[in-house]
Amino acid sequence: MMRRPAALLALCTALALSAQAVAADLPQRWVSAGGALSEWISALGGESRLVGVDTTSQYPQSLRALPSVGYQRQLSAEGILSLRPDLLVGTDEMGPPPVLAQVRKAGVQVEVLSSQATLTALDHNLEQLGTLLGAADTAAQLTARYHQQIEAVQLQVRQAQQQHKAPGVVLLVGHAGTKPLIAGQGTAGDWVLRQAGARNLAQHQGYKNFSSEALAALDPQVLVVSDRALDGEQALPALLKENPALATSRAVRDKRVVALDPTLLVGGLGPRLPATLQALVTTFYPTSAAQ
């Protein structure tokens, strides 16, 4: 009768040792390129494995203390390899390709995930990160909660649109007000606008430069400004200084200009987006929010 507890104890010990062996085989030193991915790594409990990040990885703020390997599209092979990582993880925006090839040649595992602004891509990214971190259950829980949050936003939008038409909106990505790019179809910016119940007035594909006059001609009801160099209060004056024709647009006249953190648009859909979408719905449909 005493053998069963002993056998059970031996089995538990074997399983524990097996789990430890699996965990030891997982990459321990990570470099992450892409703001949203770095946020998810932290949310999955993997921040302690990060030894370096790119310049778009700003949240949580503790990541800012880590060594930088440059902008995600212009990574430094020397900077990455100096951190002795086991793994470089980023999206298909990561590059340039020769740097990735050099990192692979040095024996570093390189994982390229999707930057697409879709829930399907997010589901896959979280599944991959969960596997790499040995946190599959946590990844599944975060995925389910994210879908619930997006469904709540969609309900918020449907309720607002029962009484109000979707506003025409333009989302600009700029640098200190100069040469702003308009977020067109298929971009993360477009996904954000549509999820928050707006009509994206830009019909082109991707991010494109427009003249100040062409931009003003779109005459958006709301203007969303995502500046990579200036914060919200500084971004609009800089934008108007560089693009004076915008001053006559309805959005500026009616003071319906919204600042958007540019790191929200990098590395796919990130964990802060649902809360941002809820705030944007309230901005796009202020009358509904007041009811």
N, C-alpha and C positions, 0 to 999 in steps of 0.2 A: 504493500500500500504506500510505502514511502518513496517508491521509485517515480511515481507520477509527478509530484512536485519537483523532484530533482530533474526529471526530463523536461518539464515545463520551464524551469529556470535555465537549463542549458539552451533550450530553443530561444528563449527571450534574449539571452546573452549573445547567441549567434546572430539573431536578427539585428540587435543593436550594433554589433561589430560590422555587420554587412552594411547597415545604414551609414556608419562612420566611414567605411571604405568608399561607398558611393559619393558621399559628400566630399571626401578628400580628392576624388577624381574630377570634381567640378572645378572650373577655372576660379582661382582665388583672387587674382589681381586684374582688375578691370579698368579699361579706358572707355568712356562713353562719349559719342559724338552725336548730338541731337538733343535739344532741350527736353522734349516730351519723353524720350527714352530714359534720360537720366532721372527724370521725376518718377517714372514708373519703377525704375530700379530701386529708388529710395522707398517708394510705397510698398514694394515687395520685400523690404527688409534687407536689401543688398547694398546699402550705402557704404557700409564698412569695407566692402570689397573694391570700391572705386579708389583708384590711385591717380586718376587724371580725367579731365573733362574738356570739352570744347567750349568756346566762348558763348554759345547759345544756352549752355546749361547753367542757369542762374537760380533755379529753384529745386529744392529748398535752399535757403540762403547759405546753409552750411557748405554747399558745393562750391561756393565762390572762394573758399579757402584752399581748394585743391589746385595742383599745378594745371596750367592750361596748355592744350596741344594745338591751339589755333582755332580758326573758324572751321566749321564742319566741312565746307567745300574746299578748304585750303589747308589741310592738315599737314603737320610736320612729321615726317618719318623719324627724324632724329629725336624730336621731342617725345614722341610716343615710345620709341624703343628705350630711351633713357629711363623710363619709369618701370622697365622690366615687366610689362604686363603679360598675363596668360591669354588675355582676350581683348580684342577691340570690337566694340559693338556700335553700330550706327545704322542709319537708314540708307536707302539708295541715293540720297542727296550727298552722302559722304564721299570725299575724294581729296585730291585727284587720283585717278586710277593707278598711276605709277607709284604713288605713296602706299596705296593699299597692297600693291604687288610686293613692294620692298618689305612691308611689315609681315606679309605672309611668308616671304622668303626667309625672314629671320626666325620663323617658327612660331609666330604668334597666331592664334586662332582668330579669324575675322568673321564676324557674323553681320550680315547685311539684312536688315528688316525693311518693311514697307513704310514709305512716307505718305502713302495715300490717305486722304481725309475721308475714310469710310469706316464704319463699325466693323465690317468684315476684316479689314486690314488690322484694326486695333485688336480684335479678338485673336488673330494669329500672332501678332507681336507679343501680347501678354502671355499667350501659351508658350511661345519660344523663350521669353525671359523667365517664365516660371520654371521651365525645364532646366535652363542654364543655371538657375539659382537654387534648384532643388526646392522650389516653393510653388509647386503646381496647384495645391489646394488654395493657397492665398491668391494666386493669379485667377483662378476660377471664380472666387468670391468677388474680387475686384471687377472682373468682367461683368458679372451679373448685376452688381451695384451700378456700374456705369450705364448699362442698358436701362435700368430703372430710372436713373437720373435724366437720361435723354428722353425717355417716355414722358416724364413729368414736364420737361420743357415743351415737348410737342403738344401736350394737353394745354399748357399755358398759352401757346400760340393759337391753337384752335379756338379757345375761349375768346381770345382777343380779336380774332378775325371774324367772329360772329357779328361784331358791330363795327369793325374798322377795316379798311382796305390795307393791304401790305404796303408799307412805304417804300419808295424808290431810294436805294442807298448805294453809295460808292465807298469802297474800302481802299485806302491808300497806304502803301508801304514806302516810307521815305528815309532819308538820312539828312537830318538837320534841315528839313524842308526842301532840299534840292532833288530834282529829277524823281518825283514820286512815281512809283509803279502802281497801276490799278490792278486789283485782284480780279481776274476774269474767271471764266468757267473752269471747273476742274481743279481749282486751287483750294488750299486750306481756308483762305479768306472767304471764298465763295461758300464753302460748307458752313462756316460760322454764320454768315449772313442769312443763308437759307434756313438753317436750323433755328435761328432767332426770329424767323417770320418776315424777313425783308425780301424785296425784289432787288437782286443785284442788277444794276443798270448797265454794267459792263458785259457785253456779249462775246467778247473775244476769248480765246483760250489762253490760260496761263497768266503770268504777270507781265504787263507791258507798260512802256513809257507812253505818256500822252502829253501833248502840248497843254499849256495852261488854259488856252482858249477852248480846246476840245474837251478838256475836263470840265470847265465851267458850263459848256453847252449841255452836258448831261443833266445839269441842274438838279442834283440830288436833294431829296427832302431831309435826309440825314447823311452826314459825312463821318466815316469812321477813319481815324488817323492812327497808324501804327508806325511810330518813328524809332529807328534803330539807334539814334544818337541822343534824342531829347525825350524828356518825360512829357506827360499830358499837358501841363500848363505851358510849357515852352514850345511844344510842337506846333500848335496852331499859328502863333505869331510868325514863326519861322516859315511855315508853309505859305501863309499869305504874303509874306515879304518876297518869297521866291516865285509865287504864282498869284499875282495881284488880281487877275481876272476872276479868281474864285470868290472874291469878296462880294460879288453880286449874286452868288448862288443862294437858293432858298435856305439851304442848310446853315450857311454862315449868317445870313440875314436873321433867321429865326433862332440863332444860337443853338442849333441842334448838331453839335460837333462832339464826337465821342472819341476818347483816347483808348487804344487797345494795346496791351503789352505785346511787342513783336515776338517775344519768345513763345507765345501761345501758338504761333503759326509755323513752328519749326519742329521737325521730327515726328510728324503724324499727330494724332489726337492725344492730348495729354490730360492728366487728371484734374487740372484746374478749369477745363473748358466748360463743364456743365454749369458751374456757378457763374462763369462769365456769360454764358448764353442766357441764363435767367435774368441777369442785369441788363443785357441788351434788349431782351423782350420788353422789359419795363421801360427802357428808353425809347424803343420804337413805337410802343403803344402806351404813352403816358396817361391817356384818358382812362383806359381799361385798368391800369394800375391804381388809379385814384378811386375807382368804384368799389 
